[in-house]
């Protein structure tokens, strides 16, 4: 038996995508509790050569966020050299890789560069869960976790440490020596309340600093829910419910106990000097009235500003007032599309535009800053139809807005629709997130050039008066002339709508 079992976690991530992943911090705690050694190789502060984007620069260029001066130091060393050196110095017995679909190819290239070391690899995450057969085609992947990974990974490490066979672990797919893949059924749902506090010691201290409303703050994530009770067609949460429902009879969506949340918040504040909390929940308002009141009572003594995201139809004045009393600083909302019929039939969001406008007005009246998220480039969307989204945003006085290009991720109903219509090959792995499209749609539906052009001027159409629209239309064009007009308008936009905020973190904290 190995007395010094070592797990190296690989987190392939685009430059400046700064939010610390809570799953890795949780895995580290669980594995260290078992007595295993754990380390992390994180690509966030590296320049990578696989078509990735600088997340925050992209957001600033597309006027999604306020400009900020980054304090992140980008490593000048080669990511492949450093990865190999990490493996050589740490000598792991297992490589644990968590990768979203848009980072999967980055992960494979990194693993390919160290394939000669012979360290076994286990892959987890939503891509592994919803495209396991596709992921296992890559020889770099020896094992794969379908579904939640806490119990699977701990049991895998236990058995490997004892020299026992791992091929029967629920939720684990294992490639045998004969090349055949053993596909074990999904294991039971994880009890969130039994998980330990996260281990943030894995991360460099710079990773906790993240831009928020134009400032760099020390931000920590806190998980309150897993999954979502809603059924948006572009999201994998409905498929999580289907997956667990079929395999275990359980719903994937659930909530963490408030005493556990409170313990974690105090840990972030008192031990890790958090300045700001980022609540990790798809729909933060997915609580009953009683549960919501319990949250507010629980959070009252934390006295840290926080951000959360929820859906427009969940906003009511009573809740916003209570959150304001306990420290809410900013909220995010998914609008997604501005045409009611399209939003209902394609996106599976059923609220009216009138409801959105009315609920956002509550935030304005209560003095709570908020951003709204929009998507263009859905299957069968025309450029003309996307202007319904622009028009809706013109009636919403949000502090900032995002415009993403639709990505047909595995495990979503819209992915299946795109495959059925022939807009994407079933085996295509989406390499980017929101900066480009993999869809090829016939006219009159949006082309790649139309999506990219409209995305970069989306906020201009929303904020500038309509008499400026002919000029903005010029800036849509991905030509040298269009680029020149776009840059001029972008500078004007920043100067006009992104004046330095009046508050800083000290004032925010004092207000709480």
N, C-alpha and C positions, 0 to 999 in steps of 0.2 A: 504493500500500500504506500502511495506517495504521501508523505507528511507535509509537503510544501506545494500543494496543487495551486497552479497559477492561471488566472484568467485575464487575458488582455481584451478589453472592449475597443472596438473600432467604431468611431462615429464619423462617417463621411458626411460633410456638410459644406454648403456654399459659404464663401467668404462673407463675413459680416452678418450672417443669420444668427444673431447673438443670444436668443433665448436658450437658457440651459435646459436640456431635455430631462424632465423629471424621471422618466423610465430608467435611464442609465444610473442616476443617483440612487434609485430604489434597488436596482439589481445589485449594485455595489454593496449596499447595506445588507441585503439578504445573503450574498456570498461571503462577506466578511464575518457575518454572524455564524456561518458554518466553519469558519476558520481558514477560508481560502484567501490567497493573495490576489488582489485586484489592481489593475492599472488601466489607463485609458490613452488611446491615441485619437486626438480630435483634430480634424482638418479645418476647423472654422477660420483660423488665422493664417491659413496658407492660400497662396494663389494656386489654383489647380488648372490643369490643361485639358480638361474634358468638356469644354463648352459651358462650364458653369458661369454663374453671374455673381457680381458683387451685390448682394441682396439690398443693402441700404442705399448704395449709389443708384441702383435701379429705381428704388422707391422715390428717391429725391428727384431724379431725372423726370419721372412720370408724375411729379407733383402730388404723390400719395402722402408724403410726410413732410413736416417742416424741415428745412435745412438744419444740419447740425455739424459740428466739428468732431470728428471721430477721435477717440483716444486710443483706439485699438492699434497695436503694433503688429503689422503684417510680417510674418516670419520670412526672412530672405532665403532660408535654407530650402533645399529640394524636399518636397513632401515624401517622395519615394525613398530617398536616402534616410530621412529621419524615421520613417516607418520601419525600415529594415533595422536601423540601429536600436529602435525601441524593442523589437522582437529579440535581437541579439542580447541586449542588456537585461531584459526582463525574463527571457526564456519561458514563454507561456506554454501551458499544456493544452490550452483551448483558446481559440479566437472567437469572441462573441461579437457579431456584427448586427447592428440595427440600422436599417436603411429604408427610407421611403422610396417610392417608385422613381422619383426624379433624381435620387442619389444612388440608385442601385448600380448603374453602370460605372459610376465613380468608385464605388466599393469594389466592384469586380476588377477594375484596373489596378487598384491598390493590392488586392489579394493576389492577382496574377504576378505582381512584382516580387512577391515573397513566397510563391508557390513551392520553391525548392526547399524551404525550411521544413516542410512536412507537418506543420502545426494544423490539427483538424479545425475546421471552420463550421460554426453553427450560425445560421441567419435567422433573424426575427424581424417583426414589424408588420405593418399593414400590407405591404407588397408581398411578403412571404405568405401572409395569411390568405390573400385573395388571388395570387398567381403562383401557387406553389409548384405546379408542374413546369411552368415556364422558368421559374427561378432555379429549379433543380437541373435544368439542362446545362447550366454552367458548371464546369468541372471543379471550379473553385469552391463550390458549396458542397460540403460533406453531409450536413444535417440542416434541418429547417424546422422552425417552430411555427405551427399554425395556431392562431389565437393568442391569448395572453401568455406571457412568457415566464412569470415569476416562479410558478411551481415547476414548469418544464425545465428551466435552466438550472435551478437548484438541484433537482433530482438527477439531471444529466451530470453535473459536476460531482455529486456524491458517488454515482456509479463509476464514473471515469477514475475518480480518486481511489476507489476500492478495486479497480481493475475488473469491474463487472460489465456484463452486456447491457447496452443502452437502447437496444433496438425496440423495446416494448413500451417505452415511456409514452403515455397518452399525450397527444398534441405534437409529437416529434416524428418527422420524416427522416429516415436514415438511409444513406446509400451504402449498400453492402459491398464486400470485396468483389462480388460477381457483377457489380454494376447495377443490380436490381435495387429498387427503392422500396423500403418498408414504410407504408403509410399508416400510421397509427391514428385511431379516431381521436377527435377533440376531447380534451380533458375538461373537468368542471370549471366553472367560472371562479375567478379569484375573489376572496373576501377582502375587500379594500381595507377594512377596519383592522385586519390582522397584520398589515404591512408595517415595517419599522419606519423610523424617520429617514429621510433621504441622506445619502452620503455625498456631500458637496466637495469633499476634500479632493476628489478626482480632478476637478477643473482648475485651470489657472485663474487667478483672482480677476484678471481682466475680463473673463467671460461673464461676470455678473453685472457688468455695466452695459446698459442698453439705452438707445435713444427713446425718449418718450416726450411728445409734444415739444420737440426741438431742444431738449436737454438730455444730457447723459446722466442716468440715474443707476444706482445699485439696486437691481430688480431681481426678485426671486419668484419662481412659480409655486403655486399651491393648488393641488388637485382637489376639486370638490365633487365632481361627477365623472363617470365614465359612460361614454355613449351619449345618445340623445333620443328623446321621445318622439321627435319629428322625423319626416321621411323624405327629405330633400333628395332629388334624383341625382345630383352631382356629388353626393357625400356617401362614404362607406358605412356610416353608422347604421342605416337600415339593414344593410347586409350583415353587419355584426349581429344584429338581433335575429335575423334569419338563420345565420350560421349556428348560433348558440341555441336558438329555439329548436331547430331540427335535431341537433346533437345531444342536447342536455335537457330540453324543456324549460330552459331559463331565458329570461330577457337579459340582453347584454347591458342595457341601461340601468344604472343604479347610482346611489348617492353615498358619500362618505359621512360617517357620524360626526356631529359637530364637535364633540370633545376631541376627536382625532384631528380635525381641521385646526382647532384652537391650539393643540399641542404643537402642530407643525408650524403654525404662524409664529408662536412664541419662539420656537427654535430658530426660525429665519431672522426674526427681529433681534433677539438677545444674543444668539451665538454667532450669527453670520452678518449682523449689522445691516440688515435690509433697510433700504430707504423707501421701498415701493413694493407692492405685491401685485403680481399678475395672476389672476385666477384662471386656472386651467380647466375650462369647462366649455363645451360646445354651446350650451344654452344655460347661462348662469341663473336665469329665473325659472328653471324647471323645478321649482319647489312649491309646495302648497303654501297657503297663507300662514299657517302655523309654523311650518318649517322656515319660511322666510323671516318671520319675526324672531325665531330662535337664532338664525344666522346673525341678525342685527344685534341681538343681545350678546351673542358670543363675540362679535367683532368689536364691540364698543370699547374694550380696554386695549385693543391692539394699537390704535392710534397711528396707523400708517396709511397714507393714501394708496388707492388701489385702482386697478383697471379690470373690467370684465366685459364679456360679450354676451349678447342675448338676441332675441328676435323682436321685431317691432311690435307684434301683437301681444307680447308679454309685458309691455310697459304700461304701468298705471301710476297715477300721481302719488298714491299712498306709498308705493314701494320706492319711488325715486326720492321722495322726501325723507324716508327712513334711511336710505343709503347715504344721502347727503349728510345726515346727522352723524353717521359713523365713519365717514372718510372717503366716499367715492370721489375720485378725481376725473375719471374719464371712462367712456363706454364705447363699445364697438357694435355695429349692427350690420347684418347681412340684408341688403335690399335685393341685390342680385339682378333683377330685371324690372323695367318700368312698364311693361305691357301686361295688364292683368291676365288676359287670356293665355298668353305665351307663358307667363310665370306659373299659372295654374297647370296648364297642360304639359309643359316640357320640364319645368323646374320642380314642380310639385310644391309650390308655395301658394297659399290660397287667400292671403289677405289682400284687401283693396288698396289702391293708391291713396284714397282718402283716409283710410286708417293709418297708413304709414305717416302721412303728413301730420295728422292729429297727434299721434303718439310722439313723434319727434318734437312737436311743439311743446309738449310737457317738459322735455329736457331743457329746452331753451328757457322756458318760464322759470324753471328751478335752478338755472345757472350751472348745469352740468355739461361739460364739454363732451362731444361725441364725434365719432367718425362713422362713415357708412361704406360698406363694401359692395362693389358691383362687378358683374362679369359680362364680358362680351364674347362673341364667337361661339355661342352655343350651336349645336347642330340645328340646321335649317333656319338660322338667323341671318337676316339681311342687314346691310348697313343702315337702311332706312328704319328698320325695326329697332335697332339699337338706340336710335334717337329718342325713343320713348323712355329709355333709361335715363338719358341726359335730361329730358324734360322733367321727369320726376325729381331728379336731384336738384334741379333749379328751384324747386319748391321746398327744399329741405336745407335750413341754415346750419349745416354741419361744419365743424371746425376743419376737418379734412375729409377726403374721400379717396377710396382706392378704386382702380379699374384694373381687373385682372383678365387675362385671356383664358377662356375655358380650357381645362385640361381633363381629358377623359381617362381618369385613373381606373385601374382595375378595382373591382368590388363595388362599382356604382352602376345604377340602371342606365345612365346616359352613356357609359362606356358600351354597354350591350347594344343600345340603340345605334351608336356610331358604327359599330361592327356590322349590324344588320343592314344599315344603309350603304355600307361599302366606303365610309369616310375614313376608315382606319383598318389596317390589317390586325387580326386578333392577337398577333404576337408582338406588336409594337410596344416598346417600353417608353413611356413618356420621359424624355430626358431633362426637361426644364419645368419650372413652375411659374406660370403666369406671364412669361416674357415672349412666348412664341406659341405656335399651334402645331400639332401633328395631324390635324384634320385636313383632308383634301375634299372640299365640297364644290359641286358644280354651280355655275351661275344660276340664279341670282344671289345665292348665298355667299357669305363673306369669304373673301380670299385671305391668304396669309398677310399680304401687304395691307389690305384694308384693316385687318385687326390690329396690326402693329402701329399703323398710322393713327387710327382712331384712339388707341390706348394712350398714346403719348400726348394727345391734345384733349382727352376726355374732360379733365378738370377745367380747361380753358373754355370749352363749350358751356360748361355749367356756370362758371363764375363771371365770365366777361359778358357784356351786353350783346344782344343778338346782332346789332349792327356791325360787330366785329367778326361775325361768323365767316364772311367771305375770306378774310385774312387768315382765320384759323383753318379754313378748308385748305388753303395753300400749305399751311404747316403740317397737314396730314400727309402730304406727299413725301415719300421716302426718296427724295432727290436732293442734290446739293442746294438747289433753290429752296426747296421745302425745309431742309435742315436749317438754312439761314433764317427763314421766317420763324421757325419753331424756337430757335435759340433766343431770338429777340423777344418773342412773346413769353417764353419761359422766364426770362429775367424780369420782365414787367410783372408777371404773375407773382413771383416770389416777393418782389418789392411791395406789391399792392396788398396781397392777401396773407403773406407770411411774415408780418411784422413780429419782432421779438416778443414773446409772451411776457405779460406783466408779472406773472408769478414765478417764483423759483421754488425749489424743493423745501427750503427752510420756511417760506411763507405758507406753502401747502401744509407742511407738518404742523405749523403753529395754528393754522385754521382748524385742524382736527382737534 
